[in-house]
Amino acid sequence: MMSKTQSLITVFAILALPLVGACSHSKVKQEAADVPAAAMSDMTSSDLGNAYGLKTIRFGFDSSSLDKETKTELKENADVLKKNSVLRVQIEGHCDRMGGIQYNLALGQRRADSVKHFLIDQGVKDAQLSTVSFGKEKLLDTAATEEADAKNRRANFVVTKSMM
């Protein structure tokens, strides 16, 4: 014979079972095995190439400066944002594996801010843009190589809201 506590646990387990099963099916299929783990949750990310044509911006080592090539890419991003003024995007600043946590958080923020300011100078509305820094917490490539580090030094765009 089951005690009252055992009965309650059994009933709870039976009622919770459909909820656990529902959690295993996400609304968005994540089929691409080559998608970096850090970007998997950002299904509208420029890192994945599916953020309305917005391109991820790359930076040099220990830099938040925008070079000529980067400015050209950002002008294209600005055109996308001006044409789609209903989009709201978060600009995420990222760093490579080197340096301390606090230093990289500050550098990532400078990267995101430099991108935001450039876009505003190109006519994008401030209200469309927000920034955040992840420092070295969301690496695209975890290999200890210069090539991997170069991939990680970036500002990417994540669509946070769209009325489309």
C-alpha positions in Angstrom: 0.0 0.0 0.0 1.3 3.5 -0.9 1.6 6.2 1.6 0.0 9.6 1.0 3.4 11.1 0.1 4.2 8.4 -2.4 0.8 8.8 -4.0 1.3 12.6 -4.3 4.8 12.0 -5.9 3.3 9.5 -8.3 0.5 11.9 -9.3 2.9 14.7 -9.7 5.2 12.6 -11.9 2.4 11.6 -14.1 1.2 15.1 -14.5 4.7 16.5 -15.2 5.5 13.9 -17.9 3.8 15.7 -20.7 5.6 18.9 -19.8 9.0 17.3 -19.9 8.2 15.8 -23.3 7.1 19.2 -24.6 10.4 20.7 -23.6 12.3 18.4 -25.8 10.7 19.9 -29.0 11.9 23.4 -29.6 10.0 25.8 -31.8 13.0 26.3 -34.0 14.8 23.3 -35.4 18.5 23.4 -34.9 19.6 21.0 -37.6 22.9 22.5 -38.7 25.6 20.4 -36.9 28.3 22.9 -37.9 26.6 25.9 -36.2 28.7 27.0 -33.3 27.2 26.2 -29.9 27.5 29.9 -28.8 25.3 30.9 -31.7 22.7 28.2 -31.5 20.3 30.1 -29.3 20.5 33.2 -31.6 18.5 31.9 -34.5 18.3 35.4 -36.0 22.0 36.2 -35.7 24.3 37.6 -38.3 26.8 35.0 -37.1 24.5 32.5 -38.7 23.8 34.6 -41.8 20.1 34.9 -41.2 19.5 38.3 -39.6 17.8 40.0 -42.6 21.1 40.3 -44.5 23.0 42.0 -41.6 26.7 41.1 -41.6 28.9 40.3 -38.7 31.7 42.9 -38.3 35.3 41.8 -37.6 38.0 43.7 -35.6 41.7 43.6 -35.4 43.6 42.4 -32.3 42.9 44.6 -29.2 40.9 47.1 -31.4 37.5 48.7 -31.6 38.4 50.8 -34.7 36.5 50.5 -37.9 38.7 50.1 -41.0 37.7 50.9 -44.6 36.3 47.4 -45.4 34.4 47.3 -42.1 32.8 50.7 -42.8 31.7 49.5 -46.2 30.0 46.4 -44.6 28.4 48.6 -42.0 27.0 51.0 -44.6 25.3 47.9 -46.2 24.0 47.0 -42.7 22.8 50.6 -42.3 20.9 50.4 -45.6 19.2 47.2 -44.4 18.2 48.8 -41.1 16.9 52.0 -42.7 14.8 50.0 -45.2 13.5 47.9 -42.3 12.8 50.4 -39.6 10.6 48.0 -37.8 13.7 45.9 -36.9 15.2 46.2 -33.5 18.7 44.7 -33.2 21.1 44.1 -30.4 24.8 44.6 -31.4 26.9 42.1 -29.5 30.5 42.8 -28.9 32.9 39.8 -28.7 36.6 39.2 -28.1 39.1 36.4 -28.6 40.3 34.0 -25.9 43.2 36.2 -24.7 43.0 38.8 -22.0 41.2 39.0 -18.7 37.4 38.8 -18.3 36.9 42.4 -17.3 39.3 43.7 -20.0 37.5 41.8 -22.7 34.0 42.8 -21.4 35.1 46.5 -21.8 36.7 45.8 -25.2 33.6 44.0 -26.4 31.5 47.0 -25.3 33.7 49.4 -27.1 33.3 47.3 -30.3 29.5 47.3 -30.0 29.4 51.0 -29.2 31.7 51.9 -32.2 29.4 49.9 -34.5 26.3 51.5 -33.0 27.7 55.1 -33.3 28.7 54.5 -36.9 25.2 53.2 -37.8 23.6 56.2 -36.2 25.9 58.5 -38.2 24.6 56.6 -41.3 21.0 57.5 -40.4 19.9 54.5 -38.5 17.5 55.4 -35.6 19.0 55.1 -32.2 15.8 53.4 -31.0 16.5 50.4 -33.3 19.8 49.6 -31.7 21.0 48.3 -28.3 24.4 47.0 -27.3 25.8 44.3 -25.1 29.3 42.9 -24.5 30.0 39.2 -24.1 33.7 39.6 -23.9 35.2 36.1 -24.5 32.2 34.2 -23.2 30.6 33.3 -26.6 33.5 32.2 -28.8 32.6 31.1 -32.3 35.7 29.0 -32.5 37.4 27.6 -29.4 40.6 26.5 -31.0 43.8 28.1 -29.7 44.9 29.5 -33.1 45.2 33.0 -34.6 42.6 32.0 -37.2 40.1 31.2 -34.4 40.9 34.3 -32.5 40.3 36.4 -35.6 36.8 34.8 -36.0 36.0 35.7 -32.4 36.9 39.4 -32.6 33.5 40.6 -33.8 30.3 42.5 -33.4 27.3 40.6 -34.5 23.7 41.5 -34.9 20.8 39.7 -33.3 17.3 40.7 -34.2 15.4 41.2 -31.0 12.1 42.4 -32.5 10.5 42.6 -35.8 7.0 43.7 -36.9 7.5 42.0 -40.3 
